[in-house]
Amino acid sequence: MITEVNSVIATFGLYSGSSRERLTFWELWDERSAEVGNLGDMDIFASWLGMAVSRGFVKQNRDETYQLTSVGRRRVQQLNRMIEENQEEFGTFEFDL
């Protein structure tokens, strides 16, 4: 399950307008689909997003947008450190906040 949650969290960093803190489900879905190709079932991605919300990494706002919590931002930083430490395996990609 943590891989799926990390996937959702990473999508915030992948979003080309990452300076925006609040993203709709459709913006997240479109960006994730563009980045990794066909994800298959949209319902699966929605359940991953739900897991990220329930674990406190992502907050769902009243206006039906989503944003990273402070816990989620720290997780993005951890993922970046992991990638940096394993650059040969992962390349030079980095998630933006």
DATANOR-V33952 format. One record per residue. N is the residue number from 1. SS is DSSP state (A for helix, B for strand, O for the rest). PHI is phi in radians with two decimals (NA if undefined). D_LAST is the distance of its C-alpha to the last C-alpha in Angstrom with 1 decimal. Layout:
((N SS PHI D_LAST) (N SS PHI D_LAST))
//
This chain:
((1 O NA 22.7) (2 A -1.14 19.8) (3 A -1.09 19.2) (4 A -1.14 19.0) (5 A -1.13 16.6) (6 A -1.04 14.3) (7 A -1.07 14.7) (8 A -1.15 13.6) (9 A -1.06 10.5) (10 A -1.10 9.6) (11 A -1.05 10.5) (12 A -1.07 7.6) (13 A -1.27 5.5) (14 A -1.34 8.9) (15 O -1.03 9.4) (16 O -1.06 10.6) (17 O -1.77 9.9) (18 O -1.10 6.2) (19 O -1.22 6.9) (20 O -1.33 9.1) (21 O -1.54 8.7) (22 O -1.87 11.9) (23 B -2.24 12.9) (24 B -1.40 16.5) (25 A -0.97 17.8) (26 A -1.16 19.0) (27 A -1.13 15.8) (28 A -1.11 14.4) (29 A -1.09 17.8) (30 A -1.06 18.1) (31 A -1.16 14.9) (32 A -1.11 15.7) (33 A -1.10 19.3) (34 A -1.18 18.7) (35 A -1.33 16.6) (36 A -2.01 19.1) (37 O 1.48 22.1) (38 O -1.13 24.2) (39 O -1.45 23.0) (40 O 1.59 26.4) (41 O -1.56 26.7) (42 A -1.08 24.4) (43 A -1.10 25.8) (44 A -1.15 24.5) (45 A -1.07 20.9) (46 A -1.08 21.6) (47 A -1.21 22.9) (48 A -1.09 19.9) (49 A -1.09 17.8) (50 A -1.05 20.6) (51 A -1.13 20.4) (52 A -1.11 16.7) (53 A -1.20 17.8) (54 A -1.16 20.9) (55 O -1.57 19.3) (56 O 1.51 17.1) (57 O -1.47 13.6) (58 B -2.29 13.4) (59 B -1.94 15.4) (60 B -1.67 17.7) (61 O -1.56 18.5) (62 O -1.08 22.0) (63 O -1.52 21.3) (64 O 1.12 20.4) (65 B -1.86 16.7) (66 B -2.20 14.1) (67 B -2.59 11.0) (68 B -1.21 9.3) (69 O -1.50 11.5) (70 A -1.07 11.1) (71 A -1.13 12.6) (72 A -1.14 10.2) (73 A -1.13 7.2) (74 A -1.12 9.9) (75 A -1.14 10.8) (76 A -1.05 7.7) (77 A -1.08 8.6) (78 A -1.10 12.1) (79 A -1.09 11.8) (80 A -1.07 10.5) (81 A -1.10 13.5) (82 A -1.06 15.8) (83 A -1.14 15.1) (84 A -1.07 15.7) (85 A -1.19 18.8) (86 O -2.08 20.1) (87 A -1.00 19.2) (88 A -1.06 22.7) (89 A -1.37 22.3) (90 A -1.73 18.8) (91 O 1.48 18.8) (92 O -1.90 16.1) (93 O -1.14 13.3) (94 O -2.45 9.8) (95 O -1.44 6.7) (96 O -1.59 3.8) (97 O -1.93 0.0))
//
